[in-house]
Amino acid sequence: MFRPAFVLQITLAIAAAAPEAVRFNRDIRPILAEQCLSCHGFDAKHRKADLRLDTPEGATAPRDPLPAITPGQPEQSAAWLRILSDDPDEVMPPPEAHRPPLSPQQKELIRTWIAEGARYEPHWAFSPPQSPPVPPDAGHPIDHLLATGIQKAGLSPAPAAPPATLIRRLSLDLTGLPPSPEEVRDFTAAWQANPESAWQALTDRLFASPHFGERWARWWLDQARYADSHGYSIDGPRQIWPYRDWVVNAFNKDLPFDQFTIEQLAGDLLPDASESQRVATGFHRNTQINQEGGIDPEQFRIDSVFDRVATTGTVWLGLSVGCAQCHDHKFDPIPQQEFYELFAFFNQQDEPTLRVHGGNPHLPSLEEELKRLPARQSKPSPKEMSAITEWEQSLDDPARRQLPDPVRKALRTPAAERSPQHWQSLAATAQPDGLTTTGLRRRAEIETELNRMPTTMVLAERSQPRPTHILIKGDFTRPGPAVSPGTPGILPPLQPRGTAPDRLDLARWIVNPANPLTARVIANRIWIACFGRGLVESDNDFGTQGSPPSHPELLDFLATQFTGHHWNFRHVLRLIVSSHAYRQSSRTSPQQRERDPLNASFARQLRLRLDAELVRDHALSASGLLHRTIGGPPVYPPIPDGVMNLGQSRHPWPVSTGPDRYRRGLYTFLFRATPPPSLAVFDAPEGFTTCTRRLRSNTPLQALTLMNDASFVECAQALASIIRTAGITEAFLRCTARTPSDAELAILTPLEPFTAARTLLNMDETITRE
């Protein structure tokens, strides 16, 4: 029961200190999202007491004895009275919810908000971004928009980092590779003469580097859940690396982000789609494929579509759309029907394999010629069979692994069970002497040449559309009402080109500047890459359960700059790295650690351990071993013995020799179930699901990897040679971009060169971006 006298006493006690004006989005929505909306939110099916608190209509609706909220009157608001109650049958949140009670500060915020009229605001992320005014004399707009928060924290911006730190920071952030000692010396001299000119020239040079595309492709491939294997328990290899190279090339060509998005989601639907645009649709072929026998293919096709819907929502919209797969979203206004309306866009595709010509004009003509040649007989002649068998028996395991996928598949099939396609693949590759008929020999020659071409996995729209139904509780065996393609009602409406919207319409809707989410989401992730934390901490959840932006005006500024400059990715990145905020020192003072331990104000830079691939890339570069070829098939650097025995199926790992052994981590073959330990230990994602931000752990296994992994041992050996010929100072410069102190030299100089090299590569400073 409510006890008015008790309530009045508590209310007066809490109201003793009058707070500043309360804002719903900033102050109240986070409390409701944490404490109330799982039971009293958007999800009607699971809503308790038919009470909805996420809308003003639901919160103020008449109820017996009182509305949940009576604007201007906390003492006439049942929600407030139940928050204050000490009766376990009345108090909110209830004890069985196992949530911590509201703090006195939270209670005071709610009381004040109700007293001030209980004004609701639209969720910030669903409102269009508004570019804030920046006075012409305000200096850099990013620094201007950060200044208020820094002052409120009682801090001042940190000074600029030294030039050696700055060139290493920018080189690692833009290309993923450290600067050479010569580049450090040249930049330091230029900085001393004219800092701004030197910084501009350095930025231009790094943007023009082909390694820029590699660095930022790795950032995007995490979100694309890229890997070189199918996943699930068998985790067989797949060929999709042309998609990876497409991403590298897209960043190096400075492809506008809207076109970058459209080609990946719907490149095959563009008019006169090019091979490159079809390759781009590999984004949504990065889903897992179950190769086990006895499965229901439709079940796992549906699972792939579920993945595509959820990934699209997370990557571009920053919404947990997948939570509406089985029921209405509990917190965000996304009903289950709208999930399946999105599902309908991705339910209309076949999943072919595309042979990639790479711009060779001769190869399409070969395909046309092949179509005109007489069909190969269903089985080889006895003479052909004998020649193929002799060739097959001559193959050892390494030779088999180098063969194209169709040929390896044919070889794995018993001879009695081989299809005509199997025999064609074998005959084309073996080229047995028995093929004397010029129709047949020419066919074999063409097929051999075509089989040398890489293939990649793509999407292609079906000629006959599938019907799409709501799946009851997400169960593919329980279809419910039919639905048509559509987008969430909380966002601007879709504008289809015709009567039946398709993926191209969806892709264009996602990058329509009227969509309030996409530009904010991507700009926030670029910011994270440069600062280690986001303006929105929950970078994959811009919904009501996510973190509100710490600097909403700055986020909107970056978003409007993004769309206002034709979705130019480099424009946003250049804005960020040209600011004083980016160039600040990462050193902290006691005052900073006390007042802003997490650097929420961005009054300094953060030290960031390098991503897993970059740890090895850095070691290869510092030791002089790095092979800088861009693109091509994946490679197999050394890994510890026994790693490939850990999965259900043992897959070969043919360790690369020559230059391929020393290529960047971007090109290392990635089995989802058994990734190289040097990647896993430094927190690289496996590619099972989209990863929008990597974790950064700190474990003893990392030090052991740097000391003992075969790749790092080889780097240490090469760096030891540099120490013998050029000295310890040169090696130190290669690893850290600075010269060692006298104390450091006193420790390192007496060491045997190999030991000194291992020490340098294992230093925290070496694997950390200051």
Secondary structure, DSSP 8 states (H G I E B T S, - for coil): ---HHHHHHHHHHHTTS------IIIIIHHHHHHHTHHHHSS-STT-STT---SSHHHHHS--SSS-S--TT-GGG-HHHHHHH---TTT-SS-GGG------HHHHHHHHHHHHTT------GGGS--------TTS-SHHHHHHHHHHHHTT-----B--HHHHHHHHHHHHHSS---HHHHHHHHHHHHH-HHHHHHHHHHHHHHSHHHHHHHHHHHHHHTT--SB--TTT--B---HHHHHHHHHHHHTT--HHHHHHHHHHGGGSTT--HHHHHHGGGGG-S-----TT--HHHHHHHHHHHHHHHHIIIII---GGGGSSSS-SSSS--HHHHHHHHHHTSSEE--EEE--TT-THHHHHHHHHHHS----SS--HHHHHHHHHHHHT--HHHHHTS-HHHHHHHHS-GGG--HHHHHHHHHHH--TT--SHHHHHHHHHHHHHHTS-EEE--EE-SS---EEEEGGG-TTSEEEEE-----TTS-----SSSS--HHHHHHHHT-TT-SSHHHHHHHHHHHHHHSS-SSS-TT--STTS---SSHHHHHHHHHHHHHTTT-HHHHHHHHHTSHHHHB-----HHHHHH-TT-TT--S---EE--HHHHHHHHHHHHT--------S-B-----TTGGGSSSS--------GGGGG--GGGB---SSS--HHHHTTT---SSS--SS------HHHHHHHHHSHHHHHHHHHHHHHHHHH-HHHHHHHHHSS---HHHHHHHTTS-HHHHHHHHHT-TTTTEE-
